[in-house]
Amino acid sequence: MSTVDTLLLIFIVFMQNIAVYLDNYAVFYLASNHKSQKLASAFTRKFQIEWVARGFLFFIPPLLGVLLTNDHLNLLIWSLFLSSIVSLFLSLIQSKGFLKRMNIHFSFPFTKNKIILAISGIFIYALYLYVPFYLNILSYYFKSQSLWIVQLSPALTAVCSIFVVYYMDPRIAKFIDTKRNKNYSVLSDLIFIRILGRIAVFVISLLCILFLV
């Protein structure tokens, strides 16, 4: 691995995990301000943080494309693997800090609805923020179709965002709007499905390391 390759790998992992950190921070920031008298400002702040996170994510596809066009499959997979490890630890640390800040205990009873939520979370958050990695690795094996495969990234990201925007965000908003007897279980749900998704990304990347490198 050349110096340039090493620097590119480090840069991809760095940029990806800044985005992951900010994406976690945005939703935790909003939820932790549930008692604030300036909720509109809190929502605005959340969207500003998410916008910055997306800005970092926009750098990832071109960088992965550089690796793809130079047939650096190993670097593509290692960038996914290293990013998944850092993302998992970041999410665990941020989640622990969030629970401490909110002064609540984690709880996730395995009822039928919770299991369905967990399965959905695994699928969504295994893709969410990581679609470009998967598509570029897939494109390596289908080079003649790679031009349209990598273009699927916005569409798949949008599909994942439906779950976040139309299911999880409204649940958080309902939690914030409730003045008495707040249902804190939504926060445990939020944490659990994100962590499950990060674990799923790690498992996928590990399988890639074992069987593709």
Secondary structure in CASP SS format (residue, H / E / C, confidence):
PFRMAT SS
TARGET T0000
AUTHOR 0000-0000-0000
METHOD secondary structure of the structure
MODEL  1
M C 1.00
S C 1.00
T H 1.00
V H 1.00
D H 1.00
T H 1.00
L H 1.00
L H 1.00
L H 1.00
I H 1.00
F H 1.00
I H 1.00
V H 1.00
F H 1.00
M H 1.00
Q H 1.00
N H 1.00
I H 1.00
A H 1.00
V H 1.00
Y H 1.00
L H 1.00
D H 1.00
N H 1.00
Y H 1.00
A H 1.00
V H 1.00
F H 1.00
Y H 1.00
L H 1.00
A H 1.00
S H 1.00
N C 1.00
H C 1.00
K C 1.00
S C 1.00
Q C 1.00
K C 1.00
L H 1.00
A H 1.00
S H 1.00
A H 1.00
F H 1.00
T H 1.00
R H 1.00
K H 1.00
F H 1.00
Q H 1.00
I H 1.00
E H 1.00
W H 1.00
V H 1.00
A H 1.00
R H 1.00
G H 1.00
F H 1.00
L H 1.00
F C 1.00
F C 1.00
I H 1.00
P H 1.00
P H 1.00
L H 1.00
L H 1.00
G H 1.00
V H 1.00
L H 1.00
L H 1.00
T H 1.00
N C 1.00
D C 1.00
H C 1.00
L H 1.00
N H 1.00
L H 1.00
L H 1.00
I H 1.00
W H 1.00
S H 1.00
L H 1.00
F H 1.00
L H 1.00
S H 1.00
S H 1.00
I H 1.00
V H 1.00
S H 1.00
L H 1.00
F H 1.00
L H 1.00
S H 1.00
L H 1.00
I H 1.00
Q H 1.00
S H 1.00
K H 1.00
G H 1.00
F H 1.00
L H 1.00
K H 1.00
R H 1.00
M H 1.00
N C 1.00
I C 1.00
H C 1.00
F C 1.00
S C 1.00
F C 1.00
P C 1.00
F C 1.00
T C 1.00
K H 1.00
N H 1.00
K H 1.00
I H 1.00
I H 1.00
L H 1.00
A H 1.00
I H 1.00
S H 1.00
G H 1.00
I H 1.00
F H 1.00
I H 1.00
Y H 1.00
A H 1.00
L H 1.00
Y C 1.00
L C 1.00
Y C 1.00
V H 1.00
P H 1.00
F H 1.00
Y H 1.00
L H 1.00
N H 1.00
I H 1.00
L H 1.00
S H 1.00
Y H 1.00
Y H 1.00
F C 1.00
K H 1.00
S H 1.00
Q H 1.00
S H 1.00
L H 1.00
W H 1.00
I H 1.00
V H 1.00
Q H 1.00
L H 1.00
S H 1.00
P H 1.00
A H 1.00
L H 1.00
T H 1.00
A H 1.00
V H 1.00
C H 1.00
S H 1.00
I H 1.00
F H 1.00
V H 1.00
V H 1.00
Y H 1.00
Y H 1.00
M H 1.00
D H 1.00
P H 1.00
R H 1.00
I H 1.00
A H 1.00
K H 1.00
F H 1.00
I H 1.00
D H 1.00
T C 1.00
K C 1.00
R C 1.00
N C 1.00
K C 1.00
N C 1.00
Y C 1.00
S H 1.00
V H 1.00
L H 1.00
S H 1.00
D H 1.00
L H 1.00
I H 1.00
F H 1.00
I H 1.00
R H 1.00
I H 1.00
L H 1.00
G H 1.00
R H 1.00
I H 1.00
A H 1.00
V H 1.00
F H 1.00
V H 1.00
I H 1.00
S H 1.00
L H 1.00
L H 1.00
C H 1.00
I H 1.00
L H 1.00
F H 1.00
L H 1.00
V C 1.00
END
